[in-house]
Amino acid sequence: MVKEQAAKLADEGYVTLAIDLYRGKVATTPDEAHEIMRGVPEDRAARDLHAAVEFLKSQSSVKKNRIGSVGLAADIRSTWRCASLHWLPR
């Protein structure tokens, strides 16, 4: 699902980066998805997302003030945490 969402955004002209917070694990059932999600340390997910944003910022073709983040259900907490570190007013 994440790859498809990234592809749709890319088709609209956005630079996209799909982050694999689950280190290659793919669930086949909702229960399995929940278990995989629970196994991801929140601080590691935040570091991974932070590294992704920093990578995008380092690219000359990316407008630094036009970077966004999309979280899908299980990733929403980490997405909001990342957004708060990078974009939300303090």
Backbone atoms as SQL, in Angstrom:
CREATE TABLE atoms (id INTEGER PRIMARY KEY, chain TEXT, resi INTEGER, resn TEXT, atom TEXT, x REAL, y REAL, z REAL);
INSERT INTO atoms VALUES
  (1, 'A', 1, 'MET', 'N', 0.808, -1.184, 0.000),
  (2, 'A', 1, 'MET', 'CA', 0.000, 0.000, 0.000),
  (3, 'A', 1, 'MET', 'C', 0.864, 1.268, 0.000),
  (4, 'A', 2, 'VAL', 'N', 1.967, 1.267, 0.757),
  (5, 'A', 2, 'VAL', 'CA', 2.832, 2.441, 0.830),
  (6, 'A', 2, 'VAL', 'C', 3.458, 2.721, -0.530),
  (7, 'A', 3, 'LYS', 'N', 3.909, 1.681, -1.191),
  (8, 'A', 3, 'LYS', 'CA', 4.515, 1.867, -2.516),
  (9, 'A', 3, 'LYS', 'C', 3.515, 2.468, -3.499),
  (10, 'A', 4, 'GLU', 'N', 2.283, 2.020, -3.429),
  (11, 'A', 4, 'GLU', 'CA', 1.258, 2.536, -4.321),
  (12, 'A', 4, 'GLU', 'C', 0.980, 4.011, -4.038),
  (13, 'A', 5, 'GLN', 'N', 0.917, 4.381, -2.753),
  (14, 'A', 5, 'GLN', 'CA', 0.680, 5.784, -2.390),
  (15, 'A', 5, 'GLN', 'C', 1.853, 6.653, -2.852),
  (16, 'A', 6, 'ALA', 'N', 3.069, 6.157, -2.676),
  (17, 'A', 6, 'ALA', 'CA', 4.249, 6.908, -3.124),
  (18, 'A', 6, 'ALA', 'C', 4.235, 7.082, -4.634),
  (19, 'A', 7, 'ALA', 'N', 3.845, 6.038, -5.352),
  (20, 'A', 7, 'ALA', 'CA', 3.773, 6.119, -6.815),
  (21, 'A', 7, 'ALA', 'C', 2.733, 7.144, -7.255),
  (22, 'A', 8, 'LYS', 'N', 1.589, 7.184, -6.576),
  (23, 'A', 8, 'LYS', 'CA', 0.553, 8.168, -6.919),
  (24, 'A', 8, 'LYS', 'C', 1.059, 9.592, -6.712),
  (25, 'A', 9, 'LEU', 'N', 1.747, 9.818, -5.610),
  (26, 'A', 9, 'LEU', 'CA', 2.299, 11.148, -5.350),
  (27, 'A', 9, 'LEU', 'C', 3.363, 11.504, -6.384),
  (28, 'A', 10, 'ALA', 'N', 4.188, 10.543, -6.747),
  (29, 'A', 10, 'ALA', 'CA', 5.217, 10.773, -7.773),
  (30, 'A', 10, 'ALA', 'C', 4.567, 11.116, -9.108),
  (31, 'A', 11, 'ASP', 'N', 3.479, 10.446, -9.409),
  (32, 'A', 11, 'ASP', 'CA', 2.753, 10.743, -10.656),
  (33, 'A', 11, 'ASP', 'C', 2.232, 12.180, -10.675),
  (34, 'A', 12, 'GLU', 'N', 1.999, 12.751, -9.492),
  (35, 'A', 12, 'GLU', 'CA', 1.526, 14.131, -9.371),
  (36, 'A', 12, 'GLU', 'C', 2.678, 15.135, -9.373),
  (37, 'A', 13, 'GLY', 'N', 3.912, 14.625, -9.473),
  (38, 'A', 13, 'GLY', 'CA', 5.067, 15.512, -9.533),
  (39, 'A', 13, 'GLY', 'C', 5.825, 15.688, -8.231),
  (40, 'A', 14, 'TYR', 'N', 5.435, 14.968, -7.205),
  (41, 'A', 14, 'TYR', 'CA', 6.137, 15.072, -5.927),
  (42, 'A', 14, 'TYR', 'C', 7.337, 14.133, -5.914),
  (43, 'A', 15, 'VAL', 'N', 8.362, 14.523, -5.161),
  (44, 'A', 15, 'VAL', 'CA', 9.463, 13.608, -4.878),
  (45, 'A', 15, 'VAL', 'C', 8.982, 12.721, -3.750),
  (46, 'A', 16, 'THR', 'N', 9.112, 11.425, -3.900),
  (47, 'A', 16, 'THR', 'CA', 8.618, 10.516, -2.864),
  (48, 'A', 16, 'THR', 'C', 9.729, 9.613, -2.368),
  (49, 'A', 17, 'LEU', 'N', 9.585, 9.194, -1.142),
  (50, 'A', 17, 'LEU', 'CA', 10.507, 8.273, -0.517),
  (51, 'A', 17, 'LEU', 'C', 9.671, 7.392, 0.397),
  (52, 'A', 18, 'ALA', 'N', 9.600, 6.110, 0.108),
  (53, 'A', 18, 'ALA', 'CA', 8.823, 5.175, 0.931),
  (54, 'A', 18, 'ALA', 'C', 9.776, 4.517, 1.930),
  (55, 'A', 19, 'ILE', 'N', 9.540, 4.753, 3.195),
  (56, 'A', 19, 'ILE', 'CA', 10.417, 4.270, 4.248),
  (57, 'A', 19, 'ILE', 'C', 9.917, 2.920, 4.754),
  (58, 'A', 20, 'ASP', 'N', 10.815, 1.943, 4.825),
  (59, 'A', 20, 'ASP', 'CA', 10.464, 0.613, 5.323),
  (60, 'A', 20, 'ASP', 'C', 10.772, 0.554, 6.817),
  (61, 'A', 21, 'LEU', 'N', 9.813, 0.962, 7.628),
  (62, 'A', 21, 'LEU', 'CA', 10.009, 0.947, 9.077),
  (63, 'A', 21, 'LEU', 'C', 10.022, -0.467, 9.651),
  (64, 'A', 22, 'TYR', 'N', 9.580, -1.441, 8.864),
  (65, 'A', 22, 'TYR', 'CA', 9.445, -2.811, 9.367),
  (66, 'A', 22, 'TYR', 'C', 10.567, -3.723, 8.915),
  (67, 'A', 23, 'ARG', 'N', 11.593, -3.149, 8.292),
  (68, 'A', 23, 'ARG', 'CA', 12.804, -3.894, 7.907),
  (69, 'A', 23, 'ARG', 'C', 12.489, -5.122, 7.057),
  (70, 'A', 24, 'GLY', 'N', 11.601, -4.942, 6.084),
  (71, 'A', 24, 'GLY', 'CA', 11.299, -6.005, 5.130),
  (72, 'A', 24, 'GLY', 'C', 10.198, -6.966, 5.536),
  (73, 'A', 25, 'LYS', 'N', 9.702, -6.848, 6.749),
  (74, 'A', 25, 'LYS', 'CA', 8.625, -7.736, 7.186),
  (75, 'A', 25, 'LYS', 'C', 7.315, -7.292, 6.545),
  (76, 'A', 26, 'VAL', 'N', 6.571, -8.268, 6.026),
  (77, 'A', 26, 'VAL', 'CA', 5.286, -7.975, 5.386),
  (78, 'A', 26, 'VAL', 'C', 4.222, -8.855, 6.031),
  (79, 'A', 27, 'ALA', 'N', 3.153, -8.235, 6.475),
  (80, 'A', 27, 'ALA', 'CA', 2.064, -8.971, 7.118),
  (81, 'A', 27, 'ALA', 'C', 1.099, -9.508, 6.079),
  (82, 'A', 28, 'THR', 'N', 0.508, -10.636, 6.412),
  (83, 'A', 28, 'THR', 'CA', -0.522, -11.215, 5.543),
  (84, 'A', 28, 'THR', 'C', -1.900, -11.184, 6.189),
  (85, 'A', 29, 'THR', 'N', -1.940, -10.833, 7.475),
  (86, 'A', 29, 'THR', 'CA', -3.215, -10.718, 8.181),
  (87, 'A', 29, 'THR', 'C', -3.186, -9.451, 9.043),
  (88, 'A', 30, 'PRO', 'N', -4.343, -8.932, 9.411),
  (89, 'A', 30, 'PRO', 'CA', -4.368, -7.768, 10.302),
  (90, 'A', 30, 'PRO', 'C', -3.674, -8.033, 11.641),
  (91, 'A', 31, 'ASP', 'N', -3.846, -9.225, 12.197),
  (92, 'A', 31, 'ASP', 'CA', -3.203, -9.544, 13.473),
  (93, 'A', 31, 'ASP', 'C', -1.684, -9.540, 13.332),
  (94, 'A', 32, 'GLU', 'N', -1.203, -10.103, 12.242),
  (95, 'A', 32, 'GLU', 'CA', 0.238, -10.124, 11.994),
  (96, 'A', 32, 'GLU', 'C', 0.765, -8.690, 11.798),
  (97, 'A', 33, 'ALA', 'N', 0.012, -7.873, 11.109),
  (98, 'A', 33, 'ALA', 'CA', 0.399, -6.471, 10.907),
  (99, 'A', 33, 'ALA', 'C', 0.520, -5.755, 12.249),
  (100, 'A', 34, 'HIS', 'N', -0.434, -6.013, 13.119),
  (101, 'A', 34, 'HIS', 'CA', -0.419, -5.391, 14.441),
  (102, 'A', 34, 'HIS', 'C', 0.822, -5.823, 15.219),
  (103, 'A', 35, 'GLU', 'N', 1.154, -7.089, 15.161),
  (104, 'A', 35, 'GLU', 'CA', 2.338, -7.597, 15.874),
  (105, 'A', 35, 'GLU', 'C', 3.621, -6.986, 15.324),
  (106, 'A', 36, 'ILE', 'N', 3.730, -6.892, 14.010),
  (107, 'A', 36, 'ILE', 'CA', 4.922, -6.292, 13.402),
  (108, 'A', 36, 'ILE', 'C', 5.034, -4.833, 13.825),
  (109, 'A', 37, 'MET', 'N', 3.919, -4.120, 13.766),
  (110, 'A', 37, 'MET', 'CA', 3.903, -2.711, 14.140),
  (111, 'A', 37, 'MET', 'C', 4.333, -2.522, 15.590),
  (112, 'A', 38, 'ARG', 'N', 3.814, -3.349, 16.475),
  (113, 'A', 38, 'ARG', 'CA', 4.153, -3.235, 17.897),
  (114, 'A', 38, 'ARG', 'C', 5.620, -3.525, 18.161),
  (115, 'A', 39, 'GLY', 'N', 6.256, -4.271, 17.260),
  (116, 'A', 39, 'GLY', 'CA', 7.662, -4.630, 17.434),
  (117, 'A', 39, 'GLY', 'C', 8.647, -3.563, 16.999),
  (118, 'A', 40, 'VAL', 'N', 8.145, -2.465, 16.442),
  (119, 'A', 40, 'VAL', 'CA', 9.035, -1.398, 15.985),
  (120, 'A', 40, 'VAL', 'C', 9.204, -0.374, 17.111),
  (121, 'A', 41, 'PRO', 'N', 10.428, -0.223, 17.616),
  (122, 'A', 41, 'PRO', 'CA', 10.640, 0.787, 18.649),
  (123, 'A', 41, 'PRO', 'C', 10.346, 2.182, 18.095),
  (124, 'A', 42, 'GLU', 'N', 9.574, 2.957, 18.836),
  (125, 'A', 42, 'GLU', 'CA', 9.160, 4.276, 18.356),
  (126, 'A', 42, 'GLU', 'C', 10.355, 5.184, 18.095),
  (127, 'A', 43, 'ASP', 'N', 11.385, 5.091, 18.941),
  (128, 'A', 43, 'ASP', 'CA', 12.553, 5.958, 18.729),
  (129, 'A', 43, 'ASP', 'C', 13.294, 5.582, 17.447),
  (130, 'A', 44, 'ARG', 'N', 13.327, 4.288, 17.104),
  (131, 'A', 44, 'ARG', 'CA', 13.974, 3.877, 15.854),
  (132, 'A', 44, 'ARG', 'C', 13.181, 4.372, 14.649),
  (133, 'A', 45, 'ALA', 'N', 11.864, 4.271, 14.714),
  (134, 'A', 45, 'ALA', 'CA', 11.027, 4.760, 13.623),
  (135, 'A', 45, 'ALA', 'C', 11.234, 6.259, 13.436),
  (136, 'A', 46, 'ALA', 'N', 11.300, 7.004, 14.527),
  (137, 'A', 46, 'ALA', 'CA', 11.512, 8.447, 14.441),
  (138, 'A', 46, 'ALA', 'C', 12.877, 8.752, 13.835),
  (139, 'A', 47, 'ARG', 'N', 13.909, 7.988, 14.224),
  (140, 'A', 47, 'ARG', 'CA', 15.245, 8.198, 13.643),
  (141, 'A', 47, 'ARG', 'C', 15.249, 7.896, 12.152),
  (142, 'A', 48, 'ASP', 'N', 14.574, 6.825, 11.748),
  (143, 'A', 48, 'ASP', 'CA', 14.504, 6.473, 10.323),
  (144, 'A', 48, 'ASP', 'C', 13.816, 7.577, 9.518),
  (145, 'A', 49, 'LEU', 'N', 12.712, 8.088, 10.045),
  (146, 'A', 49, 'LEU', 'CA', 11.996, 9.153, 9.353),
  (147, 'A', 49, 'LEU', 'C', 12.821, 10.448, 9.321),
  (148, 'A', 50, 'HIS', 'N', 13.498, 10.740, 10.409),
  (149, 'A', 50, 'HIS', 'CA', 14.362, 11.917, 10.460),
  (150, 'A', 50, 'HIS', 'C', 15.468, 11.797, 9.408),
  (151, 'A', 51, 'ALA', 'N', 16.087, 10.631, 9.311),
  (152, 'A', 51, 'ALA', 'CA', 17.147, 10.417, 8.319),
  (153, 'A', 51, 'ALA', 'C', 16.599, 10.585, 6.901),
  (154, 'A', 52, 'ALA', 'N', 15.381, 10.144, 6.667),
  (155, 'A', 52, 'ALA', 'CA', 14.766, 10.284, 5.346),
  (156, 'A', 52, 'ALA', 'C', 14.570, 11.755, 4.993),
  (157, 'A', 53, 'VAL', 'N', 14.092, 12.546, 5.955),
  (158, 'A', 53, 'VAL', 'CA', 13.888, 13.970, 5.715),
  (159, 'A', 53, 'VAL', 'C', 15.231, 14.652, 5.457),
  (160, 'A', 54, 'GLU', 'N', 16.228, 14.314, 6.237),
  (161, 'A', 54, 'GLU', 'CA', 17.547, 14.911, 6.035),
  (162, 'A', 54, 'GLU', 'C', 18.110, 14.538, 4.665),
  (163, 'A', 55, 'PHE', 'N', 17.876, 13.299, 4.233),
  (164, 'A', 55, 'PHE', 'CA', 18.305, 12.889, 2.893),
  (165, 'A', 55, 'PHE', 'C', 17.625, 13.744, 1.831),
  (166, 'A', 56, 'LEU', 'N', 16.316, 13.898, 1.949),
  (167, 'A', 56, 'LEU', 'CA', 15.594, 14.712, 0.968),
  (168, 'A', 56, 'LEU', 'C', 16.098, 16.154, 0.967),
  (169, 'A', 57, 'LYS', 'N', 16.350, 16.704, 2.143),
  (170, 'A', 57, 'LYS', 'CA', 16.850, 18.069, 2.235),
  (171, 'A', 57, 'LYS', 'C', 18.197, 18.226, 1.538),
  (172, 'A', 58, 'SER', 'N', 18.970, 17.165, 1.507),
  (173, 'A', 58, 'SER', 'CA', 20.309, 17.236, 0.915),
  (174, 'A', 58, 'SER', 'C', 20.293, 17.156, -0.614),
  (175, 'A', 59, 'GLN', 'N', 19.132, 16.850, -1.189),
  (176, 'A', 59, 'GLN', 'CA', 19.029, 16.706, -2.635),
  (177, 'A', 59, 'GLN', 'C', 18.772, 18.062, -3.283),
  (178, 'A', 60, 'SER', 'N', 19.604, 18.416, -4.266),
  (179, 'A', 60, 'SER', 'CA', 19.470, 19.733, -4.901),
  (180, 'A', 60, 'SER', 'C', 18.158, 19.888, -5.664),
  (181, 'A', 61, 'SER', 'N', 17.563, 18.782, -6.080),
  (182, 'A', 61, 'SER', 'CA', 16.311, 18.856, -6.839),
  (183, 'A', 61, 'SER', 'C', 15.072, 18.962, -5.953),
  (184, 'A', 62, 'VAL', 'N', 15.249, 18.927, -4.643),
  (185, 'A', 62, 'VAL', 'CA', 14.124, 18.955, -3.703),
  (186, 'A', 62, 'VAL', 'C', 14.018, 20.340, -3.073),
  (187, 'A', 63, 'LYS', 'N', 12.826, 20.919, -3.137),
  (188, 'A', 63, 'LYS', 'CA', 12.579, 22.205, -2.476),
  (189, 'A', 63, 'LYS', 'C', 12.455, 21.940, -0.978),
  (190, 'A', 64, 'LYS', 'N', 13.372, 22.495, -0.217),
  (191, 'A', 64, 'LYS', 'CA', 13.445, 22.210, 1.226),
  (192, 'A', 64, 'LYS', 'C', 12.174, 22.588, 1.983),
  (193, 'A', 65, 'ASN', 'N', 11.460, 23.588, 1.492),
  (194, 'A', 65, 'ASN', 'CA', 10.236, 24.018, 2.185),
  (195, 'A', 65, 'ASN', 'C', 8.994, 23.318, 1.642),
  (196, 'A', 66, 'ARG', 'N', 9.172, 22.303, 0.816),
  (197, 'A', 66, 'ARG', 'CA', 8.040, 21.587, 0.215),
  (198, 'A', 66, 'ARG', 'C', 8.111, 20.089, 0.529),
  (199, 'A', 67, 'ILE', 'N', 8.656, 19.718, 1.662),
  (200, 'A', 67, 'ILE', 'CA', 8.746, 18.322, 2.068),
  (201, 'A', 67, 'ILE', 'C', 7.564, 18.015, 2.968),
  (202, 'A', 68, 'GLY', 'N', 6.880, 16.931, 2.696),
  (203, 'A', 68, 'GLY', 'CA', 5.731, 16.522, 3.500),
  (204, 'A', 68, 'GLY', 'C', 5.900, 15.094, 3.971),
  (205, 'A', 69, 'SER', 'N', 4.962, 14.651, 4.759),
  (206, 'A', 69, 'SER', 'CA', 5.002, 13.299, 5.305),
  (207, 'A', 69, 'SER', 'C', 3.594, 12.719, 5.305),
  (208, 'A', 70, 'VAL', 'N', 3.492, 11.479, 4.881),
  (209, 'A', 70, 'VAL', 'CA', 2.217, 10.773, 4.868),
  (210, 'A', 70, 'VAL', 'C', 2.381, 9.522, 5.720),
  (211, 'A', 71, 'GLY', 'N', 1.485, 9.331, 6.657),
  (212, 'A', 71, 'GLY', 'CA', 1.512, 8.142, 7.492),
  (213, 'A', 71, 'GLY', 'C', 0.266, 7.319, 7.253),
  (214, 'A', 72, 'LEU', 'N', 0.442, 6.042, 7.166),
  (215, 'A', 72, 'LEU', 'CA', -0.688, 5.128, 6.989),
  (216, 'A', 72, 'LEU', 'C', -0.926, 4.395, 8.300),
  (217, 'A', 73, 'ALA', 'N', -2.068, 4.540, 8.852),
  (218, 'A', 73, 'ALA', 'CA', -2.540, 3.887, 10.077),
  (219, 'A', 73, 'ALA', 'C', -1.436, 3.575, 11.075),
  (220, 'A', 74, 'ALA', 'N', -0.694, 2.498, 10.859),
  (221, 'A', 74, 'ALA', 'CA', 0.293, 2.039, 11.827),
  (222, 'A', 74, 'ALA', 'C', 1.438, 3.026, 12.009),
  (223, 'A', 75, 'ASP', 'N', 1.723, 3.826, 11.002),
  (224, 'A', 75, 'ASP', 'CA', 2.869, 4.722, 11.051),
  (225, 'A', 75, 'ASP', 'C', 2.520, 6.131, 11.498),
  (226, 'A', 76, 'ILE', 'N', 1.274, 6.380, 11.786),
  (227, 'A', 76, 'ILE', 'CA', 0.837, 7.754, 11.995),
  (228, 'A', 76, 'ILE', 'C', 1.522, 8.417, 13.183),
  (229, 'A', 77, 'ARG', 'N', 1.756, 7.703, 14.266),
  (230, 'A', 77, 'ARG', 'CA', 2.430, 8.297, 15.427),
  (231, 'A', 77, 'ARG', 'C', 3.832, 8.769, 15.068),
  (232, 'A', 78, 'SER', 'N', 4.571, 7.915, 14.373),
  (233, 'A', 78, 'SER', 'CA', 5.931, 8.278, 13.968),
  (234, 'A', 78, 'SER', 'C', 5.924, 9.417, 12.971),
  (235, 'A', 79, 'THR', 'N', 4.928, 9.439, 12.089),
  (236, 'A', 79, 'THR', 'CA', 4.828, 10.510, 11.100),
  (237, 'A', 79, 'THR', 'C', 4.596, 11.845, 11.787),
  (238, 'A', 80, 'TRP', 'N', 3.692, 11.869, 12.768),
  (239, 'A', 80, 'TRP', 'CA', 3.430, 13.118, 13.490),
  (240, 'A', 80, 'TRP', 'C', 4.653, 13.545, 14.276),
  (241, 'A', 81, 'ARG', 'N', 5.351, 12.597, 14.873),
  (242, 'A', 81, 'ARG', 'CA', 6.561, 12.937, 15.634),
  (243, 'A', 81, 'ARG', 'C', 7.608, 13.555, 14.706),
  (244, 'A', 82, 'CYS', 'N', 7.776, 12.962, 13.538),
  (245, 'A', 82, 'CYS', 'CA', 8.728, 13.484, 12.566),
  (246, 'A', 82, 'CYS', 'C', 8.321, 14.886, 12.127),
  (247, 'A', 83, 'ALA', 'N', 7.051, 15.068, 11.840),
  (248, 'A', 83, 'ALA', 'CA', 6.567, 16.380, 11.417),
  (249, 'A', 83, 'ALA', 'C', 6.809, 17.427, 12.501),
  (250, 'A', 84, 'SER', 'N', 6.602, 17.053, 13.739),
  (251, 'A', 84, 'SER', 'CA', 6.786, 18.015, 14.818),
  (252, 'A', 84, 'SER', 'C', 8.244, 18.418, 14.956),
  (253, 'A', 85, 'LEU', 'N', 9.151, 17.523, 14.637),
  (254, 'A', 85, 'LEU', 'CA', 10.571, 17.842, 14.725),
  (255, 'A', 85, 'LEU', 'C', 11.029, 18.734, 13.578),
  (256, 'A', 86, 'HIS', 'N', 10.381, 18.631, 12.427),
  (257, 'A', 86, 'HIS', 'CA', 10.870, 19.325, 11.241),
  (258, 'A', 86, 'HIS', 'C', 10.052, 20.521, 10.810),
  (259, 'A', 87, 'TRP', 'N', 8.711, 20.472, 10.962),
  (260, 'A', 87, 'TRP', 'CA', 7.903, 21.465, 10.286),
  (261, 'A', 87, 'TRP', 'C', 6.974, 22.274, 11.158),
  (262, 'A', 88, 'LEU', 'N', 6.529, 21.720, 12.250),
  (263, 'A', 88, 'LEU', 'CA', 5.538, 22.434, 13.041),
  (264, 'A', 88, 'LEU', 'C', 6.195, 23.580, 13.805),
  (265, 'A', 89, 'PRO', 'N', 5.519, 24.708, 13.925),
  (266, 'A', 89, 'PRO', 'CA', 6.097, 25.838, 14.688),
  (267, 'A', 89, 'PRO', 'C', 6.352, 25.445, 16.125),
  (268, 'A', 90, 'ARG', 'N', 7.389, 25.998, 16.687),
  (269, 'A', 90, 'ARG', 'CA', 7.724, 25.697, 18.091),
  (270, 'A', 90, 'ARG', 'C', 7.482, 26.908, 18.955);
